[in-house]
Amino acid sequence: MKIGLVTDSTSDLPRDLVEKHAIEVVPAILVIDGQSYADGEGLTRQEFYTRLPEMKTSPTTAAPSAGDFAERFHKLINAGCERILSIHAAGQLTAILGAAGLAARDFGNRVTVHDSGSLTLGLGFQVLAAAEAIADGLGVEAVIAAIQSTRQRLRVGAALDTMEYLRRSGRVPNAVAALGGLLHIKPVIELRDGAVRPLSAARTTSQATERLSHFLRDFGPLEHLAVLHTNAEQRARSFLGDLMSETRISLPRDILMLNITPVIGTHLGPNGLGFATVRV
């Protein structure tokens, strides 16, 4: 049975892996001063984060339409796929999952939509688990089991430079928003099962980085790791260098590092640091 994979651009999957596994990626929408951009087009990530603090009006984001997803589903079916797994950003945080689910109604049991409960490589690692299971010739149920296993072993954390952008997003629970009531606080947060949760609050960037590092170290041997940042490459490289010199943590051989998509970063702000990881 040929199985197709669909996800959205908040998965942050590198292009080479998307092409290797023939994954269909539907772009989310970024709106800046009334102009809409398909995620990844018309504006580089570095350009976006450089401009973000000076923007007079906060950028907004939007989900792709149900028609955008239906187009990809038809494409895969026309290419011979008998089943399609469509894996998306946390339904509690975005309307993307709902749009994919609406499109899937017209395809009966040929399309199954999954809520990753996560964002960026927290979603991306689940998509890759499905892709690898498909490449191994496994059936639909086994592929779904691989997705679920990855989600259960997943952690996503971040140390933000400011609470301002997260508060503007309107997606922050009171427990997290309360951190922003303290002057110059650098919040350390976790995204788990679609919910943003506070882990710690630091006074300085270096303290926040160290607390994020401790959170990751306590997670155990790692099967996958991505170091994430919002236009803070030097901070991310320093963080990774410290991890690699740490003898108490077992790291995977291949580690991803990326400047995350503006569709997510607009809600986090520049100079943020984070990770997505799957333990062994």
C-alpha angles and dihedrals in degrees: 000000000000112000124196127206128215128179137155131253094259085077087079091210114172113248094243092058092045090053094042092056098032092237117175109226117195112203121234118220129254118196119201119177091338095310118117123218126189105233108270096017132101097003130055120227092243091051092050096051092044091054098038100086091051097048110118092206121043113245117244133207134220137191122248114258124262086247091060090057094043089055091056093045091053090048093055094044090050087052090058104267112151094188132026128200114202112194120187152174119289110294091217091061106038143024092231094097091051092052091051091047092051091053092047092061091077092056101056115207093341091087124050119188121208131196108220092195086220148072139229112002090350083072094032095058090055090052090049091050088055092046093051092047090051090049088054089057097249122157127248097269092050091048090052089049089054090053092049093047091053092049091052091053096044131112128179121186137169141189108208127203092220141004093223100093094042091052091050090055093066089220097105123109117224093255090061097038089055089067089065092060089077118083117259094352119169105209122214110204142175130215111211129161091349095307129111109223131185117241103170145332124230134190096217138036092242092053091050091050092051093050091050089051092052090050091054095044091055092056097079135230110352129225095183133015134181122182108211132195143167102232092315101115096151091052090049093049092049090049092051092046091055091049092051091052091051111101095193095069129067110218128195118251095240114052123181124216122188147161100239124238117278089234086072098027094059086070094046105041130222127306093035123146129203148145142219117204142169118207122222 
